[in-house]
Amino acid sequence: QNPGVNTILGHPDSLFVLFFTEMWERFSYYGMRALLVLFLVTETAKGGWGWTRADAANLYGWYTGLVYLTPIIGGYIADKFLGSRRAVVLGGFIIAAGHASLLFDTPTMFYVGLSLIVAGTGMFKPNISAIVGQLYTKDNEHLRDSGYTLFYMGVNSGAFFGILLCGYIGEKISWSYGFGLAGIFMLLGAIQFYLGQGIFGNIGLSKDQRAATNTVEVVVEEPAANIVADRIKAIAVFSFFTIFFWFAFEQAGGSMTIFAADYTDRNLVGTAGTTFKIINSLMTVIPTMILSWLLVKLFAGTAKNYLVSNLLLVVCLGTIWALVLWMLQREFALDQSSVPATWFGVLNSFFLVILAPMFSKMWDKYWDPSGPVKFGTGLVLLGIGFAALAYGSSTIPAGAKTASISMVYLILAYFFHTMGELCLSPVGLSYISKLAPPRLLGLMFGLWFLNTAIANKLAGLTGSYIDEISNTYSMSTFFLIFTIIPISAGIVLMLMNKWMAKKMHGIN
Ligand code: GLN
């Protein structure tokens, strides 16, 4: 079975199974994440836990750090035992179970939930990323970068819908419903991957699975030991510089909640709340079940059906949710006046989905520099985004109680940040898949995500100092620091271009 036979947009059709699976998983991850800090700092009377911002930022840092640390383990387990496909299925179900635990709203179940998501993501994330690269072999090798860019659009379509839907529902209606919604979609994603995986042929199977299907083993040439060692060094350098990127990147998201400080929340309590929740769950669970069934039915045929049925699902579930909310809002007279704070984060995924096709075309046709130059450009663009924030917030005096900044600068910042991300993050995935020795593919993706683990943990630490720095110096100083750090890192990496070219041995 050659998975390259059928193509959509020039890519193997199996890419789109990965696209949607990743989309649903990221929906749950970013949807839940958008709520986490707000939920923790919201006063108990409004259904939150009443934590201080510093404590919340600290837990957020641990959580988003650990989520990206476990891929090292998950990648290794898939390489050695499970194979990447089984790891993706298992990971998906563990994550869904994690979201289900969050629904219970007790501290114990909450931490159990977070731990399950952390463990599940470790199984899921490196291995789905590894499968993408395996769809590109000799004949379609030139499409690899563009394939990862498409996959990355899936990541951000998920983030987009997740932040909007979970954010809205969590903030405006009930925290646990926002968390629960994330779980429903993860479950869907895991089921549809499980049902759809036939399309991959032998890709992503473990050794014992391949033996059982009597596959003729294609012997993948392992390069000489010194080349392998050099390439792993190149992976380590890319990963190291990426720490600076995500570390700075996360500061933007963290500070958004400050600008959105005027957000108001109304949680329903009492009988009205209970009625609301019951109607809401019925209206959610029933369509989800019907639509999952529909997905399976439609999927029985071709990859095109698969594409169509997933798109339908997005549109249908989105419409149903919008209708339900609109209806309930009128009935229960919920406050509609303010934009949920979580919605600020959506600018990033919005720009990403819009800009990705242009970047993919640019690499393909107009400008295709070496990896270190692309990475360096990404870091510089990120710094420019922070310069916009530093300028925009320069009128805010030190220690100001409420901070506001013109939307123009926020939008400009996210625009530059996203262009930077496109130069670095999907390109990074593609480089890992090219540089990694095939035997260690999962592990190398785990190593790649380690950069985000470190960056997020560090960002959690700085996050708890945001207030302190902006009180003592100014908000603008805070952003200026994050203008300088990534630009300097970017320049250093570009200067390492020649050295990196040697370590990569012909891969570019
Ligand atoms: N937005 C990307 C994703 O979630 C970020 C990944 C990363 O390495 N930080 O897939």
Boltz pocket constraint, residues with backbone or C-beta under 6 A from the ligand:
constraints:
  - pocket:
      binder: B
      contacts: [[A, 26], [A, 155], [A, 246], [A, 425], [A, 448], [A, 449], [A, 452]]
      max_distance: 6.0
